[in-house]
Amino acid sequence: MQNLPPFHLAIKVRDLESARAFYGELLGCPEGRSSDSWVDFNFFGHQLVCHVHQVQDDGQPSTRPGSNVVDDHDVPVPHFGAVLELHTFETLSQKLKAAGLKFIIEPYIRFKGQPGEQATMFFLDPSGNAIEIKAFRNIREQLFAR
């Protein structure tokens, strides 16, 4: 696997305060530039921009994710995330559990004993954006394994 350039992703959030608490404080993503309506985060080496948008009366985002069954789990679609080293994944998953974060899919090993075996977890940010964090024992060999 070659050195890939960082990606840029812009997502909708209900407010910047909850985005800063979640991405900045809980996930530990350093904050970059910001305005009254958006904020940049260093999302594990990638640029994540949270833009304030309108929400429904129930406080949920105006669009809800669908799902797709993967390895007997109901995976939210769309979702985004990061691929981490296994030790970083384990440290983050313990931090999220200790903080009482509600998981869509609890941390577990997906595709055990198969090509692409990986640790994975899914959760929502405060604005309802689905996030997957995953890890491999050897990212270079396993990320695109078939």
Residue pairs with C-beta under 8 A, 6 or more apart in sequence:
1 139
1 140
1 143
1 144
6 45
6 46
6 47
7 46
7 47
8 46
8 47
8 49
9 43
9 46
9 47
9 48
9 49
9 80
10 38
10 48
10 49
10 50
10 51
11 48
11 49
11 50
11 51
11 80
11 127
11 129
12 50
12 51
12 52
12 53
12 61
12 62
12 63
12 127
12 129
13 19
13 50
13 51
13 52
13 53
13 125
13 126
13 127
13 129
14 52
14 53
14 55
14 59
14 61
14 126
14 127
15 52
15 127
16 34
16 36
16 37
16 38
16 39
16 50
16 52
18 125
18 126
18 127
19 39
19 50
19 125
19 126
19 127
20 31
20 39
21 126
22 125
22 126
23 29
23 41
23 43
23 48
23 50
23 125
24 30
24 31
24 41
26 95
26 96
26 99
26 101
27 43
27 92
29 41
29 42
29 43
29 44
29 48
30 41
30 42
31 39
31 40
31 41
31 42
32 39
32 40
32 41
32 42
32 47
33 39
33 40
34 40
37 51
37 52
38 49
38 50
38 51
38 52
39 49
39 50
40 47
40 48
40 49
41 47
41 48
41 49
41 50
42 48
43 82
44 82
44 84
46 82
50 127
53 61
53 62
54 62
55 61
55 62
55 127
56 62
60 128
61 127
61 128
61 129
64 128
65 76
65 77
65 78
65 79
65 128
65 130
66 76
66 77
67 74
67 75
67 76
67 77
68 74
68 75
68 77
69 75
70 110
71 110
71 111
73 105
73 110
73 122
74 104
74 105
75 105
75 122
75 132
76 104
76 122
76 124
76 130
77 130
78 130
79 122
79 129
79 130
79 131
79 132
80 129
80 130
80 131
80 132
81 131
81 132
81 133
81 134
82 133
82 134
83 134
83 135
83 136
83 139
83 143
84 92
84 133
84 134
84 135
85 135
85 139
86 119
86 135
86 136
86 137
88 135
89 107
89 119
89 121
89 133
89 134
89 135
90 119
90 135
92 133
93 107
93 119
93 121
93 133
96 103
96 121
96 123
97 107
101 123
102 123
102 124
103 121
103 122
103 123
104 122
104 123
104 124
104 130
105 120
105 121
105 122
106 121
107 119
107 120
107 121
108 119
108 120
108 121
109 117
109 118
109 119
109 120
110 117
110 118
110 119
110 120
110 134
111 117
111 118
115 142
115 145
115 146
116 136
116 142
116 143
116 144
116 145
116 146
117 136
117 137
117 142
118 134
118 135
118 136
118 142
119 134
119 135
119 136
120 132
120 133
120 134
120 135
121 132
121 133
121 134
122 130
122 131
122 132
123 130
123 131
124 130
124 131
125 131
136 142
136 143
